[in-house]
Amino acid sequence: MASYHIWTIGCQMNQADSEQLAANLERLGYQPAPEIEKADLIVLNTCVVRQSAENRVLGKLDSLKELKRLSPNTVVALAGCMVDSGVDQLKHRFPYVDLFLKPGQFNELLELAKARAPKVSDSVTASAHSPTAFVTIIEGCDNFCSYCIVPYRRGREKSHPIAELRCQVESLAERGVKEITLLGQNVDSYGHDLPEKPGLSDLLQELNSIEGLARIRFLTSHPKDMSPKLIQAVASLEKVCEHISLPVQAGDDKILQAMGRGYTAQYYRQLVEQIRQAIPTVAIATDVIVGFPGETEEQFRHTIELLSGLRFDTVHVAAYSVRPGTLAAKKLKDNISLFEKRRRLQQVEELQSQIASEINARLLGHTLEVLVEGKKKGKWYGRTRTDKLVFFENDANCLGQLVNVEVKKTSPWALQGLPRTSPISN
């Protein structure tokens, strides 16, 4: 039996692409390999949004060089955002890689996979599916933030029609998926390029009626494009989770302008207030970049003040790294030392750890609905509607079920609890 291994790094868009590729390979008769060394087909789905991600990809590529020498018939494919128009340079640098595939473009790989497994090419294989799934609703990005490589690698925005997405989600629900996450580099731009010009709120309304589906999430939102209509949809639609990812990136107006974000810190604060007024139980996550070119200590303090004041449930923080080809790389000098970037990053992490501890501590003794996603170290785990990670013990098979869990212990990153009753949904 032919086997595959997909190694994925980066954003949820990459994860969605990998899930779709895995499903297509399994339709061709391939099975997941127990170990990468035993795979007939290896795919690295890459990310170069930050230098740290690119370094991990390069390390993985180096590790495959010897494997390819020992098993020359193994197909190695490099996919995702590392693959740009300069494929010839990649071929010269990594001669042991067989295929170079731009983000989401797997047709060449699937044709090769089909040719190499002719005896099983028409078979359909059954596999254990996760109760959660990613659904890409809009690809590409038109924003061109000065630090971001995504528009150059994934292209301009292109939305999928509502009818197509409803059909896809109905199919997922029929096979047992309980929760979907709608994906886009900027989901708030959804539909502007379609003839009917629907918005994300219209899509949420349509998907909310699908039988068997319990939860709907979406990410990532852009502050300048989040509309009152979308906020109201989250507040009113029963299946849409009270969780919003709203990257701020910086708390200083001059840095935001240099980043090309299109809003001010005060606008962002007012938007968060509007969201919290409309959805009192909402959990908000954000992203922050520290050490952007020219960021002074005072400008960094403005970011700290914003984070301290708004008190997010989750903050994803990264140190700025130069991405060749971006506006920032062309026009701005990377003049913040690595030491200073790390100091600022650590300060944000320490602040957020304290805030998250206090927010989660308020959940002690509360009973929360958890969608069980799997098991780790003998404990079931899943997430609440507000995206809190919860662990609990139960002898029954809880995978894919909605379970009421009473919180017995809290930390900044996860909750521990006990199921109060039998699972509330199968």
C-alpha positions as CSV (number, residue, x, y, z in Angstrom):
1,M,0.0,0.0,0.0
2,A,1.4,3.4,-1.0
3,S,1.9,5.8,1.9
4,Y,2.3,9.6,2.4
5,H,3.7,12.0,5.0
6,I,2.8,15.7,5.1
7,W,4.8,18.0,7.3
8,T,3.1,21.4,7.8
9,I,4.2,24.6,9.3
10,G,2.6,28.0,9.4
11,C,-0.9,29.4,9.4
12,Q,-4.2,27.7,9.3
13,M,-4.4,28.2,5.6
14,N,-1.4,25.8,5.3
15,Q,-3.1,23.4,7.6
16,A,-6.3,23.5,5.5
17,D,-4.3,22.9,2.3
18,S,-2.6,19.9,4.0
19,E,-5.9,18.5,5.1
20,Q,-7.3,18.8,1.6
21,L,-4.2,17.2,0.1
22,A,-4.3,14.3,2.6
23,A,-8.0,13.7,1.7
24,N,-7.2,13.6,-2.0
25,L,-4.3,11.3,-1.5
26,E,-6.4,8.9,0.5
27,R,-9.0,8.9,-2.3
28,L,-6.2,7.7,-4.5
29,G,-5.5,4.8,-2.1
30,Y,-2.6,6.3,-0.1
31,Q,-2.4,5.8,3.6
32,P,-0.6,8.0,6.2
33,A,2.9,6.6,6.9
34,P,3.6,5.6,10.5
35,E,7.0,7.3,10.1
36,I,8.4,9.8,7.6
37,E,11.2,7.3,6.6
38,K,8.6,4.8,5.5
39,A,6.6,7.2,3.2
40,D,6.5,6.8,-0.5
41,L,5.5,10.4,-0.8
42,I,6.8,13.3,1.4
43,V,5.4,16.8,1.3
44,L,6.7,19.8,3.1
45,N,4.0,22.5,3.2
46,T,6.1,25.5,4.1
47,C,5.9,29.0,5.6
48,V,8.3,31.9,5.2
49,V,6.2,34.6,7.0
50,R,8.9,34.8,9.7
51,Q,12.6,33.8,9.7
52,S,12.1,31.3,12.4
53,A,9.6,29.4,10.3
54,E,11.9,29.5,7.3
55,N,14.8,28.2,9.4
56,R,12.7,25.2,10.5
57,V,11.9,24.4,6.8
58,L,15.5,24.5,5.9
59,G,16.4,22.2,8.8
60,K,13.7,19.8,7.6
61,L,14.9,19.9,4.0
62,D,18.5,19.1,5.2
63,S,17.2,16.1,7.1
64,L,15.6,14.7,3.9
65,K,18.7,14.9,1.9
66,E,20.1,11.6,3.3
67,L,16.7,10.0,3.3
68,K,16.4,10.7,-0.5
69,R,19.9,9.3,-1.1
70,L,19.0,6.0,0.7
71,S,15.5,5.8,-0.9
72,P,15.8,7.5,-4.3
73,N,12.3,6.3,-5.3
74,T,10.7,8.4,-2.5
75,V,9.0,11.4,-4.0
76,V,9.9,14.6,-2.1
77,A,7.7,17.7,-2.7
78,L,8.3,21.2,-1.5
79,A,5.0,23.2,-1.3
80,G,3.7,26.4,0.2
81,C,5.0,29.9,0.6
82,M,8.7,29.0,0.2
83,V,7.9,28.3,-3.4
84,D,7.8,31.5,-5.4
85,S,8.5,32.5,-9.0
86,G,12.2,31.7,-8.5
87,V,11.8,27.9,-8.8
88,D,15.0,27.5,-10.7
89,Q,17.0,28.8,-7.7
90,L,15.2,26.3,-5.5
91,K,15.9,23.5,-7.9
92,H,19.6,24.4,-7.8
93,R,19.7,24.7,-4.1
94,F,17.7,21.5,-3.4
95,P,18.4,19.1,-6.3
96,Y,17.0,16.1,-4.3
97,V,13.5,17.7,-4.2
98,D,11.3,16.3,-7.0
99,L,8.4,18.8,-7.1
100,F,8.0,22.5,-6.3
101,L,4.4,23.5,-5.7
102,K,3.1,27.0,-5.1
103,P,0.6,27.4,-2.2
104,G,-2.5,25.2,-2.6
105,Q,-1.5,24.0,-6.1
106,F,-1.2,20.3,-5.8
107,N,-2.5,19.1,-9.2
108,E,1.0,18.0,-10.4
109,L,1.6,16.1,-7.3
110,L,-1.8,14.3,-7.4
111,E,-1.2,13.3,-11.0
112,L,2.1,11.8,-10.1
113,A,0.6,10.1,-7.1
114,K,-2.1,8.6,-9.2
115,A,0.4,7.4,-11.8
116,R,2.6,5.7,-9.1
117,A,-0.3,3.9,-7.5
118,P,-2.4,2.7,-10.5
119,K,-3.8,-0.4,-8.8
120,V,-5.5,1.7,-6.1
121,S,-6.2,4.9,-8.0
122,D,-10.0,4.3,-8.1
123,S,-10.4,3.2,-4.5
124,V,-11.9,5.2,-1.7
125,T,-10.3,4.7,1.7
126,A,-11.9,5.2,5.0
127,S,-10.1,7.1,7.7
128,A,-10.7,8.5,11.1
129,H,-11.8,12.1,10.7
130,S,-11.4,14.9,13.2
131,P,-14.5,16.6,14.6
132,T,-13.1,19.9,13.4
133,A,-12.1,21.1,10.0
134,F,-10.8,24.1,8.2
135,V,-12.7,25.6,5.2
136,T,-10.9,28.2,3.1
137,I,-13.4,30.8,2.0
138,I,-11.1,33.5,0.5
139,E,-7.6,33.0,-0.8
140,G,-4.9,35.6,-1.2
141,C,-4.7,39.1,0.2
142,D,-5.0,42.7,-1.2
143,N,-3.7,44.6,1.8
144,F,0.0,44.5,1.3
145,C,1.0,45.2,4.8
146,S,4.6,46.4,4.6
147,Y,6.1,43.4,6.6
148,C,4.0,40.6,5.0
149,I,5.1,38.3,2.2
150,V,1.7,36.6,1.9
151,P,0.2,38.7,-1.0
152,Y,3.4,38.0,-3.1
153,R,3.1,34.2,-2.5
154,R,-0.7,33.6,-2.4
155,G,-1.7,36.3,-4.8
156,R,-4.7,38.6,-4.8
157,E,-8.0,37.9,-3.0
158,K,-10.4,35.4,-4.6
159,S,-13.6,34.4,-2.8
160,H,-15.3,31.0,-3.1
161,P,-19.1,31.3,-3.8
162,I,-21.5,30.7,-1.0
163,A,-23.2,27.8,-2.8
164,E,-19.9,26.0,-3.2
165,L,-19.0,26.6,0.5
166,R,-22.4,25.4,1.7
167,C,-22.0,22.2,-0.3
168,Q,-18.5,21.6,1.2
169,V,-19.6,22.2,4.8
170,E,-22.7,20.0,4.3
171,S,-20.4,17.2,3.2
172,L,-18.2,17.7,6.2
173,A,-21.1,17.7,8.6
174,E,-22.4,14.5,7.0
175,R,-19.2,12.7,7.8
176,G,-19.2,13.8,11.4
177,V,-17.5,17.2,11.5
178,K,-19.0,19.3,14.3
179,E,-17.0,22.4,14.1
180,I,-15.6,24.3,11.1
181,T,-13.2,27.3,11.0
182,L,-13.6,29.6,8.0
183,L,-10.2,30.7,6.8
184,G,-8.8,33.6,4.9
185,Q,-5.8,36.0,5.2
186,N,-8.6,38.5,5.7
187,V,-12.0,36.8,6.1
188,D,-13.7,40.2,6.5
189,S,-13.0,40.9,2.8
190,Y,-15.0,37.8,1.8
191,G,-17.3,38.2,-1.1
192,H,-16.3,41.7,-2.4
193,D,-15.0,40.1,-5.6
194,L,-18.1,37.9,-6.3
195,P,-20.9,39.2,-8.6
196,E,-23.5,39.3,-5.8
197,K,-21.0,40.8,-3.3
198,P,-22.1,38.9,-0.3
199,G,-20.3,39.5,3.0
200,L,-19.0,37.2,5.7
201,S,-22.1,37.8,7.7
202,D,-24.2,36.5,4.8
203,L,-22.0,33.3,4.6
204,L,-22.3,32.8,8.4
205,Q,-26.1,33.1,8.1
206,E,-26.2,30.5,5.4
207,L,-23.9,28.0,7.1
208,N,-25.7,28.4,10.5
209,S,-28.6,26.4,9.1
210,I,-26.7,23.3,8.3
211,E,-27.9,20.3,10.2
212,G,-25.4,18.4,12.3
213,L,-23.0,21.3,12.5
214,A,-22.5,22.6,16.0
215,R,-20.0,25.4,15.8
216,I,-18.6,27.9,13.3
217,R,-15.4,29.9,13.8
218,F,-13.6,32.3,11.4
219,L,-10.2,33.9,11.2
220,T,-8.3,36.1,10.6
221,S,-10.1,39.4,10.8
222,H,-8.6,42.7,9.7
223,P,-9.6,45.6,12.1
224,K,-10.2,48.1,9.2
225,D,-12.7,45.7,7.5
226,M,-14.7,44.4,10.5
227,S,-18.3,45.7,10.0
228,P,-21.1,46.2,12.5
229,K,-23.1,43.7,10.5
230,L,-20.5,41.0,11.1
231,I,-20.3,41.8,14.8
232,Q,-24.1,41.4,15.0
233,A,-24.0,38.1,13.1
234,V,-21.6,36.7,15.7
235,A,-23.8,38.0,18.5
236,S,-27.1,36.6,17.1
237,L,-26.2,33.3,15.2
238,E,-26.3,30.4,17.6
239,K,-23.6,28.3,16.0
240,V,-21.1,31.1,15.5
241,C,-18.6,30.9,18.4
242,E,-17.9,33.9,20.6
243,H,-14.3,34.1,19.7
244,I,-12.7,36.7,17.4
245,S,-9.1,36.9,16.2
246,L,-8.3,40.5,15.6
247,P,-4.6,41.3,15.0
248,V,-3.5,44.7,16.2
249,Q,0.2,44.3,15.4
250,A,1.2,47.5,17.3
251,G,-0.2,50.1,19.7
252,D,1.6,53.1,18.2
253,D,0.0,55.1,15.3
254,K,3.3,55.8,13.5
255,I,4.3,52.2,13.6
256,L,0.8,51.2,12.4
257,Q,1.2,53.6,9.5
258,A,4.6,52.3,8.6
259,M,3.2,48.8,8.7
260,G,0.4,49.9,6.3
261,R,-2.4,48.7,8.6
262,G,-4.9,51.4,7.7
263,Y,-6.2,52.2,11.2
264,T,-5.1,54.0,14.4
265,A,-4.7,52.6,17.9
266,Q,-7.8,54.6,19.0
267,Y,-9.9,53.1,16.2
268,Y,-8.8,49.6,17.3
269,R,-9.7,50.3,20.9
270,Q,-13.2,51.6,19.9
271,L,-13.7,48.5,17.7
272,V,-12.9,46.2,20.6
273,E,-15.3,48.1,22.8
274,Q,-18.1,47.7,20.2
275,I,-17.4,44.0,20.0
276,R,-17.5,43.5,23.7
277,Q,-20.7,45.5,24.1
278,A,-22.5,43.4,21.4
279,I,-21.0,40.1,22.6
280,P,-20.4,40.3,26.4
281,T,-18.9,36.7,26.6
282,V,-16.6,37.2,23.7
283,A,-12.9,36.1,23.8
284,I,-10.6,38.2,21.7
285,A,-7.2,37.1,20.4
286,T,-4.6,39.4,18.8
287,D,-1.2,39.4,17.1
288,V,1.7,41.7,17.9
289,I,5.0,42.3,16.1
290,V,7.8,43.8,18.3
291,G,11.0,45.4,17.0
292,F,9.5,46.7,13.8
293,P,12.1,49.0,12.0
294,G,12.4,52.3,13.8
295,E,10.3,51.3,16.8
296,T,11.4,53.4,19.7
297,E,11.1,52.4,23.4
298,E,8.3,54.9,23.8
299,Q,6.4,53.4,20.8
300,F,6.9,49.9,22.2
301,R,5.4,51.2,25.5
302,H,2.3,52.3,23.6
303,T,1.9,48.7,22.6
304,I,2.3,47.5,26.2
305,E,-0.3,50.1,27.3
306,L,-2.8,48.9,24.7
307,L,-2.3,45.3,25.7
308,S,-2.6,46.2,29.4
309,G,-5.8,48.2,28.8
310,L,-7.7,45.8,26.5
311,R,-6.7,42.6,28.3
312,F,-6.9,40.0,25.5
313,D,-7.5,36.3,26.1
314,T,-4.7,35.4,23.8
315,V,-1.7,37.3,22.3
316,H,0.5,35.8,19.6
317,V,3.7,37.8,19.6
318,A,6.6,37.7,17.2
319,A,9.8,39.6,16.7
320,Y,10.0,41.4,13.3
321,S,12.1,39.6,10.7
322,V,13.0,40.9,7.3
323,R,11.0,39.2,4.5
324,P,12.8,39.9,1.1
325,G,10.4,41.4,-1.4
326,T,8.2,43.2,1.0
327,L,7.8,47.0,1.2
328,A,9.5,47.0,4.6
329,A,12.5,45.1,3.3
330,K,12.8,47.6,0.4
331,K,12.3,50.8,2.3
332,L,13.0,50.4,6.0
333,K,16.2,49.5,7.8
334,D,16.0,46.6,10.3
335,N,17.7,48.7,13.0
336,I,16.4,47.1,16.2
337,S,18.9,44.6,17.7
338,L,18.1,41.0,18.2
339,F,18.7,41.4,21.9
340,E,16.2,44.3,22.1
341,K,13.6,42.3,20.0
342,R,13.9,39.4,22.4
343,R,13.6,41.6,25.4
344,R,10.4,43.2,24.1
345,L,9.0,39.9,23.1
346,Q,9.6,38.5,26.5
347,Q,8.0,41.5,28.1
348,V,4.8,41.0,26.1
349,E,4.8,37.3,26.9
350,E,5.2,38.0,30.6
351,L,2.4,40.6,30.6
352,Q,0.0,38.3,28.7
353,S,0.8,35.3,30.9
354,Q,-0.4,37.4,33.9
355,I,-3.5,38.7,32.1
356,A,-4.5,35.2,30.8
357,S,-4.0,33.8,34.3
358,E,-6.4,36.3,35.7
359,I,-9.0,35.9,33.0
360,N,-8.9,32.1,33.2
361,A,-9.0,32.1,37.0
362,R,-12.5,33.6,36.8
363,L,-13.6,30.3,35.1
364,L,-12.8,28.2,38.2
365,G,-15.9,26.3,39.2
366,H,-17.8,27.1,36.0
367,T,-19.2,24.4,33.8
368,L,-18.2,24.8,30.1
369,E,-19.2,23.1,26.9
370,V,-16.2,21.4,25.4
371,L,-15.9,19.8,21.9
372,V,-13.5,16.9,22.3
373,E,-10.8,16.8,19.7
374,G,-8.6,14.0,20.9
375,K,-6.5,12.5,23.7
376,K,-3.1,13.4,25.1
377,K,-1.3,11.6,27.9
378,G,-4.4,9.8,29.1
379,K,-6.6,12.9,29.1
380,W,-9.3,14.0,26.6
381,Y,-8.9,17.6,25.3
382,G,-11.0,20.0,23.4
383,R,-12.0,23.6,23.3
384,T,-14.8,25.8,24.5
385,R,-16.8,28.1,22.3
386,T,-14.4,30.9,23.4
387,D,-11.4,28.8,22.3
388,K,-10.2,27.8,25.8
389,L,-8.2,24.6,25.8
390,V,-9.6,22.1,28.3
391,F,-8.3,18.7,29.6
392,F,-10.4,16.1,31.5
393,E,-10.4,12.4,32.3
394,N,-13.1,10.1,31.2
395,D,-13.1,6.3,30.6
396,A,-15.7,6.6,27.8
397,N,-14.9,7.4,24.2
398,C,-15.6,11.2,24.0
399,L,-14.0,11.9,20.6
400,G,-16.2,14.3,18.6
401,Q,-18.7,14.8,21.4
402,L,-19.8,17.9,23.3
403,V,-19.1,17.4,27.0
404,N,-20.0,19.6,30.0
405,V,-16.8,20.0,32.0
406,E,-16.6,21.7,35.4
407,V,-13.3,23.6,35.7
408,K,-11.2,22.5,38.7
409,K,-7.9,24.1,37.8
410,T,-6.8,27.0,35.7
411,S,-3.5,28.3,34.1
412,P,-2.7,30.9,31.5
413,W,-2.8,28.4,28.7
414,A,-5.3,25.7,29.6
415,L,-8.0,24.5,32.0
416,Q,-8.4,21.2,33.8
417,G,-11.7,19.8,34.8
418,L,-14.2,17.0,35.4
419,P,-17.1,16.0,33.2
420,R,-20.3,16.8,35.1
421,T,-22.6,14.5,33.1
422,S,-22.5,12.1,30.2
423,P,-21.7,13.6,26.8
424,I,-24.4,16.0,25.7
425,S,-24.0,15.3,22.0
426,N,-23.0,12.3,19.9
